């Protein structure tokens, strides 16, 4: 038990991005005492444990619950200003979310049999991505239709999606396997809908593609191609825009944005990729919007009607509550909701 408490104190401190001295000052002990707690050399008194819970914003039972989460390799897609301290905090936040997710699935006896249908499709060049995407779309039975809800599609195919809102724009997303079994995609929930959709599919590429050994830039290019092709397959690009074009109206681009749920900038890249626009026309487009702030604002507006929200975990908690598998206090803890508010929303 001592080892569990010590590790959970350390994890919770990392989650809040606090130093040992900062945490010590918050609860009124020395830095050395915090160090002893985290090394398992001392156990906090009940009063100090309450102070730790309050300062670290976790329930008391958090400190006594062993972690059953083993994250695979985490390749953070982030900007250079995203510090190691923030990265460690984010890792603990992901673990906390996944612990709750797996706990409620276990209580409901939900099992997984995820299969990567494109695992054996080797990527030898970026041109292979188009065929691989079509294979996956066919297996997932969506053909060439526009996809109205990426999160629902992923969750229907047994991929967990976690949206994080207590993060800044320096974090985009990541994908990994938990306990070598559960595929998980984590995305910044604050993003505009089109950017969120692209990020989800970019991370799906990292998760599923059999990419050859290459540098990070090439790997990102493969996954960008995967996301673009998945959102707006080349056959549909040609269907929507025809053959070579010198000019395309903003209204055309907006209608395609609304239909396929990708940004106008991403659509321009698809036009170049399909040979409809030249590289020079793409450069002209960026020059035009960069020198016209009102046009740039218009181009950057989100327009896709589906908000792309993940509600599965919340639904599972309410299901377990209504089946009396968990108590209302447990549901309150899992959802981080006020118990009185939860009572109001409970079934009669």
GINORPE-V64259 format. One record per residue. RES is the residue in three letters. SS is DSSP state (@ for helix, = for strand, . for the rest). D_LAST is the distance of its C-alpha to the last C-alpha in Angstrom with 1 decimal. Layout:
RES,SS,D_LAST
RES,SS,D_LAST
This chain:
UNK,.,39.2
UNK,@,41.7
UNK,@,42.2
UNK,@,38.5
UNK,@,38.2
UNK,@,41.4
UNK,@,40.4
UNK,@,37.0
UNK,@,38.6
UNK,@,41.1
UNK,@,38.5
UNK,@,36.3
UNK,@,39.5
UNK,@,40.5
UNK,@,37.1
UNK,@,37.7
UNK,.,41.3
UNK,.,42.8
UNK,.,46.1
UNK,@,46.5
UNK,@,48.3
UNK,@,45.6
UNK,@,42.9
UNK,@,45.3
UNK,@,45.8
UNK,@,42.1
UNK,@,41.6
UNK,.,45.1
UNK,.,46.8
UNK,.,49.7
UNK,@,49.7
UNK,@,51.3
UNK,@,48.4
UNK,@,45.9
UNK,@,48.3
UNK,@,48.4
UNK,@,44.5
UNK,@,44.6
UNK,@,47.5
UNK,.,45.8
UNK,.,48.7
UNK,.,46.5
UNK,.,42.9
UNK,.,41.3
UNK,.,40.6
UNK,@,37.1
UNK,@,37.7
UNK,@,39.2
UNK,@,36.3
UNK,@,33.9
UNK,@,36.3
UNK,@,36.5
UNK,@,32.7
UNK,@,32.6
UNK,@,35.8
UNK,@,34.7
UNK,.,31.1
UNK,.,29.7
UNK,.,27.4
UNK,@,29.6
UNK,@,28.4
UNK,@,29.9
UNK,@,33.4
UNK,@,32.9
UNK,.,31.4
UNK,.,34.2
UNK,.,34.4
UNK,.,34.4
UNK,.,35.2
UNK,.,38.7
UNK,=,39.2
UNK,.,42.0
UNK,.,44.6
UNK,.,43.2
UNK,.,45.3
UNK,.,44.0
UNK,=,44.6
UNK,=,45.3
UNK,.,48.0
UNK,.,50.8
UNK,.,49.5
UNK,.,46.4
UNK,.,47.7
UNK,@,47.4
UNK,@,45.5
UNK,@,42.8
UNK,@,43.0
UNK,@,42.3
UNK,@,39.4
UNK,@,37.9
UNK,@,38.5
UNK,@,36.4
UNK,@,33.6
UNK,@,33.6
UNK,@,33.6
UNK,@,30.7
UNK,@,28.6
UNK,@,29.7
UNK,@,29.1
UNK,@,25.4
UNK,@,25.4
UNK,@,27.2
UNK,@,25.2
UNK,@,21.9
UNK,@,23.8
UNK,@,25.4
UNK,@,22.2
UNK,.,21.0
UNK,.,24.6
UNK,.,25.5
UNK,.,29.3
UNK,.,31.7
UNK,.,34.9
UNK,.,36.0
UNK,.,39.3
UNK,.,41.6
UNK,.,43.3
UNK,.,46.0
UNK,.,46.9
UNK,.,50.3
UNK,.,51.1
UNK,=,53.7
UNK,=,54.1
UNK,.,57.8
UNK,.,57.8
UNK,.,55.4
UNK,.,56.3
UNK,@,54.5
UNK,@,51.1
UNK,@,51.0
UNK,@,51.3
UNK,@,48.8
UNK,@,46.1
UNK,@,46.7
UNK,@,46.4
UNK,@,43.0
UNK,@,41.8
UNK,@,42.9
UNK,@,41.3
UNK,.,38.0
UNK,.,38.5
UNK,.,38.5
UNK,.,42.2
UNK,.,43.6
UNK,.,40.6
UNK,.,39.4
UNK,.,36.4
UNK,.,33.5
UNK,.,31.4
UNK,@,33.3
UNK,@,30.4
UNK,@,28.5
UNK,@,31.8
UNK,@,32.4
UNK,@,29.0
UNK,@,29.3
UNK,.,32.6
UNK,.,31.3
UNK,.,32.5
UNK,=,30.3
UNK,=,30.3
UNK,=,29.8
UNK,=,30.2
UNK,=,31.6
UNK,.,31.5
UNK,.,33.2
UNK,.,36.5
UNK,.,39.4
UNK,.,41.1
UNK,.,43.6
UNK,=,41.2
UNK,=,40.7
UNK,=,39.1
UNK,=,39.9
UNK,=,39.3
UNK,=,39.6
UNK,=,38.6
UNK,=,36.6
UNK,.,37.9
UNK,.,40.2
UNK,.,37.4
UNK,=,34.6
UNK,=,35.8
UNK,=,34.4
UNK,=,35.2
UNK,=,34.6
UNK,=,35.1
UNK,=,35.3
UNK,.,32.2
UNK,.,34.1
UNK,.,36.5
UNK,.,36.9
UNK,@,35.3
UNK,@,38.7
UNK,@,39.8
UNK,@,36.6
UNK,@,36.9
UNK,@,40.6
UNK,@,39.9
UNK,@,37.2
UNK,@,39.8
UNK,@,42.7
UNK,@,40.8
UNK,@,40.1
UNK,@,43.9
UNK,@,44.4
UNK,@,42.0
UNK,@,43.4
UNK,.,46.9
UNK,=,49.9
UNK,=,51.9
UNK,.,55.5
UNK,.,56.6
UNK,.,57.2
UNK,.,57.0
UNK,@,53.8
UNK,@,54.8
UNK,@,55.3
UNK,@,52.0
UNK,@,50.2
UNK,@,52.2
UNK,@,51.1
UNK,@,47.4
UNK,@,47.8
UNK,@,49.5
UNK,@,46.6
UNK,@,44.0
UNK,@,46.2
UNK,@,46.9
UNK,@,43.3
UNK,@,42.1
UNK,.,45.1
UNK,.,47.3
UNK,@,51.0
UNK,@,51.2
UNK,@,48.7
UNK,@,50.6
UNK,@,53.7
UNK,@,51.8
UNK,@,50.4
UNK,@,53.6
UNK,.,56.5
UNK,.,59.6
UNK,.,61.4
UNK,.,60.6
UNK,.,62.3
UNK,.,59.9
UNK,.,56.1
UNK,.,54.4
UNK,@,51.5
UNK,@,49.6
UNK,@,50.0
UNK,@,48.6
UNK,@,45.6
UNK,@,44.7
UNK,@,44.9
UNK,@,42.9
UNK,@,40.1
UNK,@,40.4
UNK,@,40.7
UNK,.,39.0
UNK,.,41.9
UNK,.,43.9
UNK,@,47.1
UNK,@,49.1
UNK,@,47.8
UNK,@,48.7
UNK,@,52.2
UNK,@,52.6
UNK,@,51.5
UNK,@,54.2
UNK,@,56.8
UNK,@,55.6
UNK,.,55.9
UNK,.,59.4
UNK,.,58.5
UNK,.,59.1
UNK,.,61.9
UNK,@,61.4
UNK,@,63.5
UNK,@,61.2
UNK,@,58.2
UNK,@,60.3
UNK,@,61.2
UNK,@,57.5
UNK,@,56.7
UNK,@,59.7
UNK,@,58.7
UNK,@,55.2
UNK,@,56.4
UNK,.,59.0
UNK,.,56.6
UNK,@,53.7
UNK,@,52.0
UNK,@,52.3
UNK,@,50.9
UNK,@,47.8
UNK,@,47.4
UNK,@,47.8
UNK,@,45.3
UNK,.,42.4
UNK,.,39.2
UNK,.,38.5
UNK,.,36.4
UNK,.,33.2
UNK,.,30.9
UNK,.,29.8
UNK,.,29.8
UNK,.,26.8
UNK,.,25.5
UNK,.,21.7
UNK,@,21.9
UNK,@,21.5
UNK,@,18.4
UNK,@,16.9
UNK,@,17.9
UNK,@,16.3
UNK,@,12.8
UNK,@,13.7
UNK,@,14.9
UNK,@,11.9
UNK,@,9.4
UNK,.,12.4
UNK,.,12.7
UNK,.,16.2
UNK,.,16.0
UNK,.,14.7
UNK,@,13.1
UNK,@,16.8
UNK,@,18.2
UNK,@,16.1
UNK,@,17.2
UNK,@,20.7
UNK,@,20.8
UNK,@,19.6
UNK,.,21.6
UNK,.,18.8
UNK,.,18.3
UNK,@,15.6
UNK,@,14.5
UNK,@,14.2
UNK,@,12.3
UNK,@,9.7
UNK,@,9.5
UNK,@,9.1
UNK,.,6.5
UNK,.,3.8
UNK,.,0.0
